[in-house]
């Protein structure tokens, strides 16, 4: 193998030497190249004589051969001889090691990218043979539980419309949220804009085939051009005059912390607050460690309500994360995994005005072995619930700090898209950061199995230790207003 790696480049070098037929071996040029070849050959002669004398002779003959095709022929003979003496097995070994190294790197160091669709998590209890039967069972669960006095389905506040990394310059993307279709595009100057997707001219979807020009979006149907900053039509290619009423609805947007957010208010009011910037994300001092995406069939209020429900931490999230997220197995006895458990302590409170739209949760999380005798790690998490759809979970550990940005976006009345992005300091080593994010995802998927199958109760049966749940619900009502849309369901027709 070593001789092959040394001799083949040598043969190819010799093959590039354009030696005229009239030159003899006594020519200074040929003599100098002959000396180089013989020096290298003497260095590998002991190996070549034992394994491949034919290859050695082939390389030596290259010195005197005057024709270029002869050089290529001899180089081919060199390769053939090497392949016949174990080279394939050596190559296979190196390729195997390279593949293993690649997968180990991806497993431990590359950012986590975990996507779970609506039917992927939380439905193990339903069983089913194949995708279609499971889908039918999910629909039946939804049909049976869509009753009761639900709160409005779209609260007022900031909601993530897309991740910043998913929107390149001069790109437009269609996004479904609030039961509508929006066009999200990034202008050539890098600014993100959000408008209604449908052109007010004849109704074409401008996010499908539309073209970004400057800070405007051009409709693919007739070429009408709409400005992203205010939604006004600025050009109609076949008309000398643009009507003053020609405009598309523009959504107030803010790009911060790796997301593009839009402001939703049922009364049409301007933003009442803005999302805080995590400086370490903006200046790049914290590294992106990965993301998780989940789709949940539940009312949006159910998800942040978990922050105030401290009692559920002491039950649902005590079993080891290694027992997975399927509740059929989480609470089953396991000699293999029951030696490890999680412990939680927390407190929840609302901030005073003018930050009354924010609530704080402080949790001390420990992962221990053998009944708490040996603690693997202790982590302090400070969560900021900012409005109805954004949470910043700040981690502080012995290895460094980080933040998990959680966004909850209502796609339809009872369907939410939840995205987590994790950023951490450089000392928060990649394998540990990936483990933290994956562990959080496993715990979150346990909640999803609850949310997907539970019914919202406007008047739950609570004990005194559950008082924070009532405080949360009173706090959350500030995000509803007179015209906030409500969900209606008719069993007979299953209409929304």
BELPE-V509514 format. One record per pair of residues at least 12 apart in sequence whose ideal C-beta (glycine too) atoms are under 10 Angstrom apart, sorted by sequence separation. I is the first residue (numbers start at 1). J is the second residue. If there is no record, write none. Layout:
i = {I	I}
j = {J	J}
This chain:
i = {17	44	62	119	123	125	126	161	172	173	182	183	195	206	208	209	211	213	215	216	223	224	225	232	233	234	250	251	252	263	318	319	322	348	349	365	366	367	381	382	392	393	406	407	422	424	17	61	62	162	171	172	173	182	183	184	197	206	207	214	215	216	223	224	232	233	234	251	252	261	317	318	319	323	324	347	348	349	365	366	381	382	391	392	393	406	407	424	460	19	60	123	126	161	171	172	182	183	205	206	211	214	215	217	219	222	223	224	232	233	261	316	320	322	323	347	348	364	365	380	381	382	391	392	405	406	407	422	41	44	58	59	62	119	123	126	160	161	162	170	171	181	182	183	204	205	206	210	222	223	224	231	232	233	316	319	322	323	346	347	348	364	365	380	381	390	391	405	406	422	458	17	58	59	61	62	119	122	125	161	169	170	180	181	182	183	203	204	205	210	212	216	222	231	232	259	315	320	321	346	347	363	364	365	379	380	381	390	391	404	405	406	421	422	57	58	118	160	161	167	169	170	177	180	181	202	204	216	218	219	222	225	230	231	254	320	323	345	346	347	363	364	379	380	389	390	391	404	405	420	41	58	59	119	123	159	166	167	168	169	170	180	199	201	203	204	206	216	224	230	231	232	252	253	256	257	319	320	322	323	345	346	362	363	379	389	390	403	404	405	422	14	40	41	55	58	59	119	159	167	169	170	175	193	199	200	202	215	216	218	231	252	256	257	319	320	321	344	345	346	362	363	378	379	384	389	390	403	404	422	13	14	57	58	118	162	169	170	197	199	201	202	204	206	214	226	227	228	230	231	254	255	256	257	258	320	321	344	345	361	362	363	377	378	379	388	389	402	403	404	420	58	161	169	172	176	185	198	199	201	213	226	227	229	254	256	257	319	320	321	343	344	345	361	362	377	382	383	385	387	389	402	403	420	14	37	38	41	55	56	58	59	162	164	168	169	175	183	185	193	195	199	201	202	213	224	226	228	256	257	319	320	343	344	360	361	377	388	401	402	13	14	37	54	55	58	154	161	172	174	183	184	193	199	201	227	254	257	258	318	319	342	343	360	361	381	383	401	402	13	54	55	57	154	162	173	181	183	188	191	193	200	224	226	257	258	317	318	342	343	359	360	361	400	401	420	37	38	55	56	153	154	167	172	181	182	183	185	187	188	189	190	199	201	228	256	257	317	318	341	342	343	359	360	399	400	402	10	11	34	37	52	54	55	153	181	185	186	187	188	189	200	256	317	318	341	342	358	359	399	400	401	402	418	10	36	54	55	181	183	185	187	188	199	317	340	341	358	359	389	391	393	395	397	400	401	35	53	164	187	188	314	340	341	357	358	359	395	397	399	400	33	34	52	55	186	187	219	313	314	315	339	340	341	343	355	357	358	389	391	393	395	398	399	400	418	7	10	33	34	51	52	54	55	162	185	187	196	258	313	314	339	340	341	357	361	363	365	395	397	398	399	402	418	10	51	54	161	174	185	195	200	217	313	314	339	340	341	355	357	397	402	31	52	162	174	175	185	195	201	312	313	314	339	343	358	359	361	362	400	404	416	7	30	48	51	52	161	174	184	193	195	200	258	313	338	351	395	399	400	404	6	7	10	30	51	172	173	174	183	193	194	199	310	340	351	358	399	402	406	6	50	51	172	173	193	195	196	201	310	339	343	345	346	348	350	351	397	402	416	30	172	174	183	192	193	195	310	340	397	404	6	7	172	191	193	194	309	310	344	346	348	399	3	6	25	172	191	193	308	310	395	406	5	25	172	307	309	397	3	4	24	172	187	308	3	6	7	170	171	185	187	307	308	395	2	3	6	170	186	187	206	308	414	3	4	23	169	170	183	185	200	3	4	11	19	22	168	170	184	2	3	7	14	17	19	21	172	183	200	201	395	1	2	3	17	19	20	21	172	200	321	3	4	8	11	15	19	199	200	201	320	393	3	4	7	11	14	18	19	172	200	317	320	2	3	7	10	13	14	17	19	199	200	320	1	12	15	18	198	313	4	7	8	11	14	17	197	198	308	310	3	7	10	16	19	195	196	197	307	313	3	6	15	195	196	307	308	310	15	17	195	196	307	7	15	16	194	195	196	304	306	377	3	15	194	195	307	14	15	193	194	304	379	13	15	193	194	195	377	12	15	194	377	381	11	12	14	15	193	11	14	192	191	192	11	12	192	11	191	10	11	183	190	9	11	12	194	8	11	182	184	192	193	194	7	10	11	183	192	194	180	182	184	186	192	194	8	192	7	8	180	182	7	367	413	178	413	414	4	7	8	177	186	365	413	3	4	7	412	413	414	184	307	413	4	5	308	3	4	184	307	365	3	4	276	304	182	1	4	273	304	3	4	5	272	273	276	414	4	273	304	413	1	3	178	273	304	307	412	1	5	175	177	272	273	303	304	1	4	178	303	304	307	4	173	175	177	301	304	385	1	2	167	300	303	388	1	300	387	1	161	385	388	389	162	164	385	387	388	1	161	164	387	388	1	162	164	165	166	167	158	161	164	165	166	158	163	164	158	163	164	160	162	163	342	158	160	161	162	160	161	162	159	160	161	162	158	160	161	342	159	160	304	158	159	161	303	157	158	159	304	157	158	159	303	157	158	302	156	157	301	361	156	157	276	300	155	156	300	154	155	156	276	300	154	155	156	275	299	154	274	275	292	296	302	330	359	156	158	273	289	300	303	359	152	157	158	273	275	276	278	286	291	292	294	299	300	302	321	156	157	158	160	272	275	286	287	289	296	297	299	300	303	156	157	158	276	278	286	295	298	299	300	325	330	359	158	275	286	297	298	299	321	322	325	358	359	157	296	297	298	300	321	324	325	327	357	296	297	320	321	323	325	326	327	330	349	356	295	296	321	322	325	326	348	280	295	296	321	324	325	328	347	348	350	357	280	281	294	295	296	320	321	324	325	327	346	349	350	356	357	165	280	294	295	323	325	326	327	348	263	264	281	293	294	319	325	348	350	351	264	278	293	294	317	321	350	165	261	292	293	294	317	327	349	278	292	293	316	317	319	348	163	261	291	292	293	261	291	292	317	163	275	290	291	292	313	316	317	259	290	291	316	289	290	257	288	289	290	316	256	288	289	290	312	316	257	287	288	289	312	286	287	288	286	287	285	286	287	306	309	312	284	286	287	289	281	285	286	290	159	285	287	289	303	306	281	286	280	287	289	290	280	289	290	303	306	155	264	278	280	288	289	292	302	303	306	153	154	155	257	259	261	264	287	290	291	292	305	152	153	258	262	289	290	294	151	152	153	257	259	261	289	290	292	293	296	302	303	150	151	152	155	256	258	292	296	298	302	151	257	259	291	292	294	298	148	150	151	290	294	296	297	305	311	145	292	296	298	299	302	311	145	292	294	295	298	294	297	298	302	311	312	142	296	297	298	299	301	310	311	141	296	297	298	299	310	295	298	299	309	311	312	139	298	308	310	311	138	308	309	310	259	308	309	258	307	308	259	308	258	305	306	308	309	257	305	308	258	307	308	257	306	305	308	304	305	308	301	304	305	122	301	304	121	122	120	121	122	123	120	121	122	301	111	114	115	116	117	118	119	122	300	301	111	112	113	114	115	116	117	118	111	112	113	114	115	116	117	118	119	301	110	111	112	113	114	115	116	118	300	301	109	110	111	112	113	114	115	116	299	158	124	157	124	125	156	124	125	122	123	124	125	121	122	124	121	122	124	272	272	116	269	266	265	266	267	264	266	267	268	265	266	267	266	267	265	266	265	266	264	158	159	157	158	159	160	157	158	159	160	156	157	158	159	178	179	180	155	156	157	158	177	178	179	155	157	176	177	178	179	154	155	175	177	178	179	176	177	178	175	176	179	177	176	177	177	176	163	175	163	160	160	161	160	162	159	160	161	158	159	160	159	159	155	154	163	165	153	160	162	164	154	159	160	163	153	154	160	153	152	153	160	153	150	150	146	146	145	142	142	118	118	118	116	115	150	151	114	150	179	145	148	149	151	178	112	145	147	148	149	150	145	146	147	148	149	111	112	142	145	146	148	149	111	141	142	144	145	148	141	138	138	179	112	111	109	110	121	108	109	112	155	157	108	109	111	112	151	155	156	157	108	111	112	114	121	122	155	156	107	108	109	110	112	114	121	122	125	155	156	105	109	112	116	120	121	122	123	124	151	152	154	155	156	108	111	112	121	122	123	126	151	154	155	107	108	114	121	122	125	126	152	153	156	114	116	120	121	122	125	151	152	156	112	116	122	123	151	152	155	122	123	152	154	114	121	122	152	153	154	116	152	153	154	119	151	152	153	154	118	152	153	151	152	153	150	151	149	150	150	148	150	146	148	146	147	146	153	145	146	147	146	143	142	144	143	146	146	143	142	139}
j = {29	56	74	131	135	137	138	173	184	185	194	195	207	218	220	221	223	225	227	228	235	236	237	244	245	246	262	263	264	275	330	331	334	360	361	377	378	379	393	394	404	405	418	419	434	436	30	74	75	175	184	185	186	195	196	197	210	219	220	227	228	229	236	237	245	246	247	264	265	274	330	331	332	336	337	360	361	362	378	379	394	395	404	405	406	419	420	437	473	33	74	137	140	175	185	186	196	197	219	220	225	228	229	231	233	236	237	238	246	247	275	330	334	336	337	361	362	378	379	394	395	396	405	406	419	420	421	436	56	59	73	74	77	134	138	141	175	176	177	185	186	196	197	198	219	220	221	225	237	238	239	246	247	248	331	334	337	338	361	362	363	379	380	395	396	405	406	420	421	437	473	33	74	75	77	78	135	138	141	177	185	186	196	197	198	199	219	220	221	226	228	232	238	247	248	275	331	336	337	362	363	379	380	381	395	396	397	406	407	420	421	422	437	438	74	75	135	177	178	184	186	187	194	197	198	219	221	233	235	236	239	242	247	248	271	337	340	362	363	364	380	381	396	397	406	407	408	421	422	437	59	76	77	137	141	177	184	185	186	187	188	198	217	219	221	222	224	234	242	248	249	250	270	271	274	275	337	338	340	341	363	364	380	381	397	407	408	421	422	423	440	33	59	60	74	77	78	138	178	186	188	189	194	212	218	219	221	234	235	237	250	271	275	276	338	339	340	363	364	365	381	382	397	398	403	408	409	422	423	441	33	34	77	78	138	182	189	190	217	219	221	222	224	226	234	246	247	248	250	251	274	275	276	277	278	340	341	364	365	381	382	383	397	398	399	408	409	422	423	424	440	79	182	190	193	197	206	219	220	222	234	247	248	250	275	277	278	340	341	342	364	365	366	382	383	398	403	404	406	408	410	423	424	441	36	59	60	63	77	78	80	81	184	186	190	191	197	205	207	215	217	221	223	224	235	246	248	250	278	279	341	342	365	366	382	383	399	410	423	424	36	37	60	77	78	81	177	184	195	197	206	207	216	222	224	250	277	280	281	341	342	365	366	383	384	404	406	424	425	37	78	79	81	178	186	197	205	207	212	215	217	224	248	250	281	282	341	342	366	367	383	384	385	424	425	444	62	63	80	81	178	179	192	197	206	207	208	210	212	213	214	215	224	226	253	281	282	342	343	366	367	368	384	385	424	425	427	36	37	60	63	78	80	81	179	207	211	212	213	214	215	226	282	343	344	367	368	384	385	425	426	427	428	444	37	63	81	82	208	210	212	214	215	226	344	367	368	385	386	416	418	420	422	424	427	428	63	81	192	215	216	342	368	369	385	386	387	423	425	427	428	62	63	81	84	215	216	248	342	343	344	368	369	370	372	384	386	387	418	420	422	424	427	428	429	447	37	40	63	64	81	82	84	85	192	215	217	226	288	343	344	369	370	371	387	391	393	395	425	427	428	429	432	448	41	82	85	192	205	216	226	231	248	344	345	370	371	372	386	388	428	433	63	84	194	206	207	217	227	233	344	345	346	371	375	390	391	393	394	432	436	448	40	63	81	84	85	194	207	217	226	228	233	291	346	371	384	428	432	433	437	40	41	44	64	85	206	207	208	217	227	228	233	344	374	385	392	433	436	440	41	85	86	207	208	228	230	231	236	345	374	378	380	381	383	385	386	432	437	451	66	208	210	219	228	229	231	346	376	433	440	43	44	209	228	230	231	346	347	381	383	385	436	41	44	63	210	229	231	346	348	433	444	44	64	211	346	348	436	43	44	64	212	227	348	44	47	48	211	212	226	228	348	349	436	44	45	48	212	228	229	248	350	456	46	47	66	212	213	226	228	243	47	48	55	63	66	212	214	228	47	48	52	59	62	64	66	217	228	245	246	440	47	48	49	63	65	66	67	218	246	367	50	51	55	58	62	66	246	247	248	367	440	51	52	55	59	62	66	67	220	248	365	368	51	52	56	59	62	63	66	68	248	249	369	51	62	65	68	248	363	55	58	59	62	65	68	248	249	359	361	55	59	62	68	71	247	248	249	359	365	56	59	68	248	249	360	361	363	69	71	249	250	361	62	70	71	249	250	251	359	361	432	59	71	250	251	363	71	72	250	251	361	436	71	73	251	252	253	435	71	74	253	436	440	71	72	74	75	253	72	75	253	253	254	74	75	255	75	255	75	76	248	255	75	77	78	260	75	78	249	251	259	260	261	75	78	79	251	260	262	249	251	253	255	261	263	78	262	78	79	251	253	79	439	485	251	486	487	78	81	82	251	260	439	487	78	79	82	487	488	489	260	383	489	81	82	385	81	82	262	385	443	82	83	355	383	262	82	85	354	385	85	86	87	354	355	358	496	87	356	387	496	85	87	262	357	388	391	496	86	90	260	262	357	358	388	389	87	90	264	389	390	393	91	260	262	264	388	391	472	89	90	255	388	391	476	90	389	476	91	251	475	478	479	253	255	476	478	479	93	253	256	479	480	94	255	257	258	259	260	252	255	258	259	260	253	258	259	254	259	260	257	259	260	439	256	258	259	260	259	260	261	259	260	261	262	259	261	262	443	261	262	406	261	262	264	406	261	262	263	408	262	263	264	408	263	264	408	263	264	408	468	264	265	384	408	264	265	409	264	265	266	386	410	265	266	267	386	410	266	386	387	404	408	414	442	471	269	271	386	402	413	416	472	266	271	272	387	389	390	392	400	405	406	408	413	414	416	435	271	272	273	275	387	390	401	402	404	411	412	414	415	418	272	273	274	392	394	402	411	414	415	416	441	446	475	275	392	403	414	415	416	438	439	442	475	476	275	414	415	416	418	439	442	443	445	475	415	416	439	440	442	444	445	446	449	468	475	415	416	441	442	445	446	468	401	416	417	442	445	446	449	468	469	471	478	402	403	416	417	418	442	443	446	447	449	468	471	472	478	479	288	403	417	418	446	448	449	450	471	387	388	405	417	418	443	449	472	474	475	389	403	418	419	442	446	475	291	387	418	419	420	443	453	475	405	419	420	443	444	446	475	291	389	419	420	421	390	420	421	446	293	405	420	421	422	443	446	447	390	421	422	447	421	422	390	421	422	423	449	390	422	423	424	446	450	392	422	423	424	447	422	423	424	423	424	423	424	425	444	447	450	423	425	426	428	421	425	426	430	300	426	428	430	444	447	423	428	423	430	432	433	424	433	434	447	450	300	409	423	425	433	434	437	447	448	451	299	300	301	403	405	407	410	433	436	437	438	451	299	300	405	409	436	437	441	299	300	301	405	407	409	437	438	440	441	444	450	451	299	300	301	304	405	407	441	445	447	451	301	407	409	441	442	444	448	299	301	302	441	445	447	448	456	462	297	444	448	450	451	454	463	298	445	447	448	451	448	451	452	456	465	466	297	451	452	453	454	456	465	466	297	452	453	454	455	466	452	455	456	466	468	469	297	456	466	468	469	297	467	468	469	419	468	469	419	468	469	421	470	421	468	469	471	472	421	469	472	423	472	473	423	472	472	475	472	473	476	472	475	476	294	473	476	294	295	294	295	296	297	295	296	297	476	287	290	291	292	293	294	295	298	476	477	288	289	290	291	292	293	294	295	289	290	291	292	293	294	295	296	297	479	289	290	291	292	293	294	295	297	479	480	289	290	291	292	293	294	295	296	487	357	324	357	325	326	357	326	327	325	326	327	328	325	326	328	326	327	329	478	479	325	481	479	479	480	481	479	481	482	483	481	482	483	483	484	483	484	484	485	484	386	387	386	387	388	389	387	388	389	390	387	388	389	390	409	410	411	387	388	389	390	409	410	411	388	390	409	410	411	412	388	389	409	411	412	413	411	412	413	411	412	415	415	415	416	417	417	405	417	407	405	406	407	407	409	407	408	409	407	408	409	409	410	410	410	419	421	410	417	419	421	412	417	418	421	412	413	419	413	413	414	421	415	413	414	413	414	414	414	415	411	415	417	418	419	455	456	420	456	485	452	455	456	458	485	420	453	455	456	457	458	454	455	456	457	458	421	422	452	455	456	458	459	422	452	453	455	456	459	453	452	453	496	430	430	429	430	441	429	430	433	476	478	430	431	433	434	473	477	478	479	431	434	435	437	444	445	478	479	431	432	433	434	436	438	445	446	449	479	480	430	434	437	441	445	446	447	448	449	476	477	479	480	481	434	437	438	447	448	449	452	477	480	481	434	435	441	448	449	452	453	479	480	483	442	444	448	449	450	453	479	480	484	441	445	451	452	480	481	484	452	453	482	484	445	452	453	483	484	485	448	484	485	486	452	484	485	486	487	452	486	487	486	487	488	486	487	486	487	488	487	489	487	489	488	489	489	496	489	490	491	491	489	489	491	491	494	496	494	494	494}
